[in-house]
Each structure stands twice: as structure tokens, then as C-alpha cells.
Amino acid sequence: MSRMRFSSLLALVTMAALALALPARADEPVVKLAPTPMPSAGPTVAAAEAFCGDPSGKAAELIQRYSTKPGLKQVYKSDQYVAYSDDEKNSSVMYTFTVKGNPAYPAAVCRKPVQKGDSLVITMSVVCDGEEEACTKLKNDFNVMTAKMQAEVDQKIAAQKK
């Protein structure tokens, strides 16, 4: 080994030994904790309950799941949509699906009233796997309908308080 290499190696070992022998600074932890690993236990609760409190999925899967679910009744049908509810007059959930021929097909919309404090809030979930522009229009249309429904609910609640 050449003298130059040996002295370079010696200098490196000396610096490493000094670094280990020097006391820790006040702002350095004595024991460094290992970083916390990311959870490996699947989707979060929010993701798992992304469709009105139920597990989400592709729109076609949701259409199949809810159009055949016992206890749901078909309450509306047109050449663009079909809707299912648990009760025709006083529903606690409403599922609306696009049908073939609708540019947003396949798409699934769930609207569900949820009690939040003294208010009844209509929540909405949309899964649209159709064309992007058609899905945007569908979401906007349902936002408008849901806002109108929310206004009607708010008016009924206000009238009952009088």
C-alpha cells in the first residue's frame, strides 16, 4: 500500500473516530428513532366508505350491486337514468344510475340525508367512468338537483320550527 493511500485512510479513520467520540449537541437526540413506516393495511376508512357509507368501486360494479340489492325498489326510469330507493315516499338513500345511451355511462350517484347536529344534510357521492366531459356535466347537474333538494329540506325544517 502506498504511503499516500495509507495516510488518506488513516485520516479518514481518525475523523470517523473523532465524530463518534465528540459529545452530542443539545438539539440532537441521543437515540434517533426509526422513521414510522407507512401503514400496509389496505385503504383508509374514508376510501372504503366513499359511496354513501358503503365500499366504492367501478360504476358498473355499483350499478350491478345496487340494482339487484334486496330492499331497494326502482322508483324512476327514463331513457337516460334509472333510480332505486329503500322507500318511495320517505327514502333514507337514493341511487341513480346512467343507462346505456347516456354519454356519462356508466355512472352511479348516491344521495343520502345525514343528520348533523340540528341540520339534515344531503350528502352525495358520484362515481363516473364515462367520458370526462359527460361526467363533469353529470356531476354539475346532480349538484344542482341536490342543492334544490337541500333547500326544500331546509325550508320544511324551518317551517316545522315555527
C-alpha positions as CSV (number, residue, x, y, z in Angstrom):
1,M,0.0,0.0,0.0
2,S,1.5,3.3,-0.9
3,R,2.3,5.9,1.7
4,M,-0.2,8.4,0.3
5,R,-3.1,5.9,0.4
6,F,-2.2,4.8,3.9
7,S,-2.2,8.4,5.2
8,S,-5.5,9.1,3.5
9,L,-7.1,6.0,5.0
10,L,-5.6,6.9,8.4
11,A,-7.1,10.4,8.2
12,L,-10.5,9.0,7.3
13,V,-10.5,6.6,10.2
14,T,-9.3,9.3,12.6
15,M,-12.1,11.6,11.5
16,A,-14.7,8.8,12.0
17,A,-13.4,8.0,15.5
18,L,-13.5,11.7,16.4
19,A,-17.0,12.1,15.2
20,L,-18.0,9.1,17.4
21,A,-16.1,10.4,20.4
22,L,-17.5,14.0,20.3
23,P,-20.5,14.7,22.6
24,A,-23.9,15.2,21.0
25,R,-25.2,18.7,20.6
26,A,-28.2,19.7,22.8
27,D,-30.6,19.8,19.8
28,E,-29.6,16.2,18.6
29,P,-31.5,13.3,20.1
30,V,-29.3,10.8,21.9
31,V,-31.2,7.9,20.3
32,K,-32.5,8.5,16.8
33,L,-35.9,6.9,16.2
34,A,-36.5,5.0,13.1
35,P,-39.0,6.6,10.7
36,T,-42.5,5.3,11.1
37,P,-43.4,3.1,8.1
38,M,-46.5,3.7,6.0
39,P,-49.4,1.6,7.0
40,S,-49.7,-1.6,5.0
41,A,-53.3,-2.5,5.9
42,G,-55.2,-1.5,2.8
43,P,-57.4,1.5,2.1
44,T,-58.3,4.1,4.6
45,V,-61.8,4.2,6.2
46,A,-62.7,7.2,4.1
47,A,-61.8,5.5,0.9
48,A,-63.6,2.3,1.9
49,E,-66.8,4.2,2.6
50,A,-66.6,6.5,-0.4
51,F,-70.1,5.7,-1.8
52,C,-72.7,6.8,0.8
53,G,-71.1,4.9,3.6
54,D,-70.5,1.7,1.6
55,P,-67.4,0.4,-0.2
56,S,-66.9,2.1,-3.5
57,G,-65.9,0.5,-6.8
58,K,-66.2,1.0,-10.5
59,A,-69.5,2.5,-11.7
60,A,-70.6,-0.8,-13.5
61,E,-69.9,-2.7,-10.3
62,L,-72.0,-0.2,-8.2
63,I,-74.9,-0.4,-10.8
64,Q,-74.9,-4.2,-10.6
65,R,-74.6,-4.2,-6.8
66,Y,-77.5,-1.8,-6.1
67,S,-79.9,-2.6,-8.9
68,T,-80.1,-6.1,-7.6
69,K,-79.9,-5.3,-3.8
70,P,-82.8,-6.7,-1.8
71,G,-84.9,-4.0,-0.2
72,L,-84.3,-1.4,-2.9
73,K,-87.2,-0.5,-5.3
74,Q,-87.0,1.1,-8.7
75,V,-88.6,4.5,-8.3
76,Y,-87.7,6.2,-11.6
77,K,-86.8,5.2,-15.1
78,S,-86.1,7.2,-18.3
79,D,-84.0,6.8,-21.4
80,Q,-81.1,8.3,-19.5
81,Y,-81.4,7.2,-15.9
82,V,-82.8,4.6,-13.5
83,A,-83.2,5.3,-9.8
84,Y,-83.6,3.0,-6.8
85,S,-84.6,3.8,-3.2
86,D,-85.3,2.0,0.0
87,D,-88.7,3.8,0.4
88,E,-90.7,5.6,-2.4
89,K,-92.1,8.3,-0.1
90,N,-89.6,8.6,2.7
91,S,-86.2,7.3,1.5
92,S,-83.1,7.2,3.5
93,V,-81.0,6.6,0.4
94,M,-81.4,7.2,-3.3
95,Y,-79.2,5.5,-6.0
96,T,-79.3,6.9,-9.6
97,F,-77.6,5.2,-12.4
98,T,-77.0,6.2,-16.0
99,V,-78.2,3.7,-18.7
100,K,-76.6,2.8,-21.9
101,G,-77.1,5.7,-24.3
102,N,-76.3,8.3,-21.7
103,P,-72.9,9.9,-22.6
104,A,-71.8,9.5,-18.9
105,Y,-72.5,5.8,-18.9
106,P,-71.5,4.0,-16.7
107,A,-72.1,6.3,-13.7
108,A,-73.6,5.8,-10.2
109,V,-74.9,8.6,-7.9
110,C,-75.9,8.1,-4.3
111,R,-77.7,10.7,-2.3
112,K,-78.3,10.2,1.4
113,P,-79.7,12.5,4.1
114,V,-77.4,12.6,7.1
115,Q,-78.3,14.2,10.5
116,K,-75.5,16.7,11.5
117,G,-76.5,18.4,14.7
118,D,-79.8,20.2,14.2
119,S,-79.5,20.0,10.4
120,L,-80.3,17.4,7.9
121,V,-77.6,17.4,5.2
122,I,-78.0,15.6,1.9
123,T,-74.7,14.0,1.0
124,M,-73.8,12.9,-2.5
125,S,-71.3,10.5,-3.9
126,V,-70.6,10.2,-7.7
127,V,-68.6,7.5,-9.5
128,C,-68.5,8.2,-13.2
129,D,-66.5,6.1,-15.6
130,G,-67.9,7.6,-18.8
131,E,-66.3,10.3,-20.9
132,E,-64.7,13.1,-18.9
133,E,-66.8,15.9,-20.3
134,A,-70.1,14.0,-19.8
135,C,-69.1,13.1,-16.2
136,T,-68.4,16.7,-15.4
137,K,-71.8,17.7,-16.8
138,L,-73.5,14.8,-14.8
139,K,-71.8,15.9,-11.6
140,N,-72.8,19.5,-12.1
141,D,-76.4,18.5,-12.9
142,F,-76.6,16.4,-9.7
143,N,-75.0,19.1,-7.6
144,V,-77.8,21.5,-8.8
145,M,-80.5,18.9,-8.1
146,T,-79.0,18.1,-4.7
147,A,-78.8,21.8,-3.8
148,K,-82.5,22.2,-4.7
149,M,-83.4,19.2,-2.5
150,Q,-81.3,20.6,0.3
151,A,-83.1,24.0,0.1
152,E,-86.5,22.2,0.2
153,V,-85.4,20.1,3.2
154,D,-84.2,23.3,5.0
155,Q,-87.5,25.1,4.3
156,K,-89.5,22.2,5.7
157,I,-87.4,22.0,8.8
158,A,-87.7,25.8,9.3
159,A,-91.5,25.6,8.8
160,Q,-91.8,22.9,11.4
161,K,-89.8,25.0,13.9
162,K,-92.3,27.9,13.7
